[in-house]
């Protein structure tokens, strides 16, 4: 455990030195600024109309969900882009050979780097998630229903994406690794939206296709579960809403995501131990 903790700290310091986290926070701040302006413009628009407080609250709660969805997308994409070079790049350049030596085993090296990135992801998501909620509350007074559940599920989603970059990083180059993981994220994204579209089309085949996509990569199903936990019951019941409760991932889907994470990490460790460096 000491070796893993040492590698995790080194990974965090390297991320700070390369200004990865600071750049990501800057991108998040830019999006938060746009989000705050949009909310303020919407509030001004409501003030010029005679709208019931109930309807106004539902609309503003919907805008908060859009802000949290943007936060989620940014966190997942940045997780992938900042981690695809961690193993793949060091293996390609040969620098991994200077690190992967006794008394540090390869499995300890991989898990140390993984935990280091998990720490960075947790810090980033906690800051951007809470900042999004704080902006929405300061402008509109709206809060999500179960923010802690949503926060944990978004972090879990990012960790799933991180595990994939580590696994494919033991096989492929940095560029190929990025293309594959972003492609799998696109599959998950498409599957999630296909299940949402099924609310309009009432097609069981589309639902099945969406479920299969979630099995290939369960990251998007974690977001949809987070959306279900955070939005108001009325907003979730509206079939035309992009976050409607049309097909809600169950607790079984969350458990599957946990098993999926363990399997992907297990494959990454096994192949990293077995391959020639």
C-alpha positions as CSV (number, residue, x, y, z in Angstrom):
1,X,0.0,0.0,0.0
2,X,2.9,2.3,0.7
3,X,4.2,2.0,-2.9
4,X,0.7,2.6,-4.3
5,X,0.3,5.7,-2.2
6,X,3.7,7.0,-3.3
7,X,2.9,6.5,-7.0
8,X,-0.5,8.2,-6.4
9,X,1.1,11.3,-4.9
10,X,3.7,11.4,-7.7
11,X,0.8,11.3,-10.2
12,X,-1.0,14.2,-8.5
13,X,2.2,16.3,-8.4
14,X,2.8,15.5,-12.1
15,X,-0.7,16.6,-12.9
16,X,-0.2,19.8,-11.0
17,X,3.2,20.5,-12.6
18,X,1.7,20.0,-16.1
19,X,-1.2,22.3,-15.1
20,X,-3.8,19.7,-16.1
21,X,-6.2,20.4,-13.2
22,X,-5.8,24.1,-13.5
23,X,-6.6,24.1,-17.2
24,X,-9.6,21.9,-16.6
25,X,-10.8,24.3,-13.9
26,X,-10.4,27.2,-16.2
27,X,-12.6,25.5,-18.8
28,X,-15.1,24.8,-16.1
29,X,-15.1,28.5,-15.0
30,X,-15.8,29.6,-18.5
31,X,-18.8,27.3,-18.8
32,X,-20.0,28.5,-15.4
33,X,-19.8,32.1,-16.5
34,X,-22.0,31.3,-19.6
35,X,-24.4,29.3,-17.4
36,X,-24.7,32.2,-15.0
37,X,-25.5,34.7,-17.8
38,X,-28.1,32.3,-19.3
39,X,-29.8,31.9,-15.9
40,X,-29.8,35.6,-15.3
41,X,-31.3,36.3,-18.7
42,X,-34.0,33.7,-18.1
43,X,-34.9,35.3,-14.7
44,X,-35.2,38.7,-16.4
45,X,-37.4,37.2,-19.0
46,X,-39.7,35.7,-16.4
47,X,-39.9,39.0,-14.5
48,X,-41.4,40.6,-17.7
49,X,-44.1,37.9,-17.9
50,X,-47.0,36.9,-15.6
51,X,-45.9,33.3,-14.9
52,X,-46.8,31.2,-11.9
53,X,-44.1,30.5,-9.3
54,X,-44.6,26.8,-9.7
55,X,-44.0,26.8,-13.5
56,X,-41.1,29.1,-13.1
57,X,-39.5,26.8,-10.6
58,X,-39.8,23.8,-12.9
59,X,-38.2,25.7,-15.8
60,X,-35.4,26.9,-13.7
61,X,-34.9,23.4,-12.3
62,X,-34.6,22.2,-15.8
63,X,-32.0,24.7,-16.6
64,X,-30.0,23.6,-13.5
65,X,-30.1,20.0,-14.9
66,X,-28.7,21.3,-18.2
67,X,-25.9,23.0,-16.3
68,X,-25.2,19.8,-14.3
69,X,-25.2,17.8,-17.6
70,X,-22.7,20.1,-19.1
71,X,-20.6,19.7,-15.9
72,X,-20.8,15.9,-16.3
73,X,-19.8,15.9,-20.0
74,X,-16.9,18.2,-19.3
75,X,-15.7,16.0,-16.4
76,X,-15.9,12.8,-18.5
77,X,-14.1,14.3,-21.6
78,X,-11.4,15.9,-19.5
79,X,-10.9,12.6,-17.6
80,X,-10.3,10.8,-20.9
81,X,-8.1,13.5,-22.4
82,X,-5.9,13.9,-19.4
83,X,-5.3,10.2,-18.8
84,X,-4.9,8.6,-22.2
85,X,-1.2,9.4,-22.2
86,X,-0.5,8.1,-18.7
87,X,0.4,4.5,-19.5
88,X,0.3,4.5,-23.3
89,X,2.7,7.5,-23.6
90,X,5.2,6.2,-21.0
91,X,5.2,2.8,-22.6
92,X,5.8,4.2,-26.1
93,X,8.6,6.5,-24.9
94,X,10.2,3.8,-22.7
95,X,10.1,6.0,-19.6
96,X,7.9,3.4,-17.9
97,X,11.0,1.1,-17.7
98,X,12.6,3.5,-15.2
99,X,9.6,3.3,-12.9
100,X,8.4,-0.3,-13.3
101,X,11.2,-1.8,-11.3
102,X,11.4,-3.6,-8.0
103,X,10.4,-3.0,-5.2
104,X,7.5,-1.5,-7.1
105,X,5.5,-4.1,-9.0
106,X,3.6,-3.3,-12.2
107,X,0.3,-3.8,-10.5
108,X,1.2,-1.3,-7.8
109,X,2.4,1.2,-10.4
110,X,-0.8,1.0,-12.3
111,X,-3.0,1.2,-9.2
112,X,-1.0,4.1,-7.9
113,X,-1.4,6.0,-11.1
114,X,-5.1,5.1,-11.2
115,X,-5.7,6.3,-7.6
116,X,-3.8,9.5,-8.3
117,X,-6.1,10.3,-11.2
118,X,-9.2,9.3,-9.2
119,X,-8.1,11.9,-6.5
120,X,-7.8,14.6,-9.2
121,X,-11.1,13.6,-10.7
122,X,-12.9,13.8,-7.3
123,X,-11.5,17.3,-6.6
124,X,-12.5,18.5,-10.1
125,X,-16.0,17.1,-10.0
126,X,-16.7,18.3,-6.4
127,X,-15.6,21.8,-7.3
128,X,-17.4,22.1,-10.6
129,X,-20.6,20.3,-9.4
130,X,-20.9,22.5,-6.3
131,X,-20.1,25.6,-8.2
132,X,-22.8,24.9,-10.7
133,X,-25.4,24.4,-7.9
134,X,-24.1,27.5,-6.1
135,X,-24.5,29.6,-9.3
136,X,-28.0,28.3,-9.9
137,X,-29.1,28.9,-6.3
138,X,-27.7,32.4,-6.1
139,X,-29.5,33.4,-9.3
140,X,-32.8,31.4,-9.1
141,X,-32.9,29.9,-5.6
142,X,-33.3,26.4,-7.1
143,X,-31.5,23.3,-5.7
144,X,-31.4,19.7,-7.0
145,X,-33.3,17.0,-5.1
146,X,-30.5,14.7,-4.0
147,X,-27.2,16.4,-4.8
148,X,-25.0,13.9,-3.0
149,X,-26.4,11.0,-4.9
150,X,-25.9,12.8,-8.2
151,X,-22.3,13.9,-7.2
152,X,-21.3,10.3,-6.4
153,X,-22.8,8.9,-9.6
154,X,-21.0,11.5,-11.7
155,X,-17.7,10.7,-10.0
156,X,-18.4,7.0,-10.6
157,X,-19.1,7.7,-14.3
158,X,-15.7,9.5,-14.6
159,X,-13.9,6.6,-12.9
160,X,-15.4,4.2,-15.4
161,X,-14.0,6.3,-18.3
162,X,-10.7,6.4,-16.5
163,X,-10.5,2.6,-16.1
164,X,-11.0,2.3,-19.9
165,X,-8.2,4.6,-20.7
166,X,-5.9,2.6,-18.4
167,X,-7.0,-0.7,-19.9
168,X,-6.6,0.3,-23.5
169,X,-3.4,2.2,-22.6
170,X,-1.7,-1.1,-21.9
171,X,-2.4,-2.2,-25.5
172,X,-2.4,0.8,-27.8
173,X,-0.6,4.1,-28.4
174,X,-1.9,7.3,-27.0
175,X,-3.8,8.4,-30.1
176,X,-5.4,5.0,-30.6
177,X,-6.3,4.8,-26.9
178,X,-8.1,8.1,-27.1
179,X,-10.0,7.2,-30.2
180,X,-11.2,4.0,-28.8
181,X,-12.3,5.4,-25.4
182,X,-14.0,8.4,-26.9
183,X,-15.7,6.1,-29.4
184,X,-17.0,3.9,-26.5
185,X,-18.2,7.1,-24.8
186,X,-20.1,8.0,-27.9
187,X,-21.7,4.5,-28.0
188,X,-22.8,5.0,-24.4
189,X,-24.1,8.5,-25.2
190,X,-26.0,7.3,-28.2
191,X,-27.5,4.4,-26.2
192,X,-28.7,6.7,-23.5
193,X,-30.4,9.0,-25.9
194,X,-32.0,6.1,-27.8
195,X,-33.6,5.0,-24.6
196,X,-34.9,8.5,-24.1
197,X,-36.2,8.6,-27.6
198,X,-38.1,5.4,-26.9
199,X,-40.5,7.6,-24.8
200,X,-41.7,9.2,-28.1
201,X,-41.6,6.2,-30.4
202,X,-42.8,3.5,-27.9
203,X,-40.3,1.1,-29.6
204,X,-39.1,-1.9,-27.6
205,X,-36.4,-2.5,-30.1
206,X,-34.9,1.0,-29.5
207,X,-34.9,0.3,-25.7
208,X,-33.2,-3.0,-26.2
209,X,-30.5,-1.3,-28.4
210,X,-30.0,1.3,-25.7
211,X,-29.6,-1.3,-23.0
212,X,-27.0,-3.2,-25.1
213,X,-25.1,0.0,-25.5
214,X,-25.2,0.5,-21.8
215,X,-23.7,-3.0,-21.3
216,X,-20.8,-2.1,-23.6
217,X,-20.1,1.1,-21.7
218,X,-22.3,1.8,-18.6
219,X,-21.1,5.4,-18.1
220,X,-24.1,7.2,-19.6
221,X,-26.5,5.1,-17.6
222,X,-24.9,6.4,-14.4
223,X,-25.6,10.0,-15.6
224,X,-29.2,9.1,-16.3
225,X,-29.5,7.6,-12.8
226,X,-28.0,10.8,-11.4
227,X,-30.5,12.9,-13.4
228,X,-33.3,10.8,-12.0
229,X,-32.0,11.4,-8.5
230,X,-31.6,15.1,-8.8
231,X,-34.5,16.4,-10.8
232,X,-38.0,17.2,-9.5
233,X,-40.6,14.5,-9.9
234,X,-42.7,16.7,-12.2
235,X,-39.7,17.4,-14.5
236,X,-38.9,13.7,-14.7
237,X,-42.5,12.8,-15.6
238,X,-42.5,15.1,-18.7
239,X,-41.8,12.8,-21.7
240,X,-40.5,15.7,-23.8
241,X,-37.8,16.6,-21.3
242,X,-34.3,15.5,-22.3
243,X,-33.9,14.0,-18.8
244,X,-37.4,12.5,-18.6
245,X,-37.8,9.3,-16.5
246,X,-38.5,7.2,-19.6
247,X,-36.0,4.5,-18.9
248,X,-34.5,4.8,-15.5
249,X,-31.3,2.7,-14.8
250,X,-32.0,0.5,-11.8
251,X,-29.8,-0.3,-8.8
252,X,-28.8,-3.4,-10.8
253,X,-27.4,-1.2,-13.5
254,X,-25.3,0.6,-10.9
255,X,-24.1,-2.7,-9.5
256,X,-23.3,-3.8,-13.1
257,X,-21.2,-0.7,-13.5
258,X,-19.2,-1.6,-10.4
259,X,-18.6,-5.1,-11.7
260,X,-17.6,-3.7,-15.1
261,X,-15.1,-1.4,-13.4
262,X,-13.5,-4.3,-11.5
263,X,-13.3,-6.4,-14.6
264,X,-11.7,-3.6,-16.7
265,X,-9.2,-2.8,-14.0
266,X,-8.4,-6.5,-13.6
267,X,-7.8,-6.9,-17.4
268,X,-5.6,-3.7,-17.3
269,X,-3.5,-5.1,-14.4
270,X,-3.2,-8.6,-16.0
271,X,-2.1,-7.3,-19.4
272,X,0.3,-4.7,-18.0
273,X,2.0,-7.4,-15.9
274,X,2.2,-9.7,-18.9
275,X,3.3,-7.4,-21.7
276,X,6.9,-6.6,-22.7
277,X,8.0,-3.1,-21.9
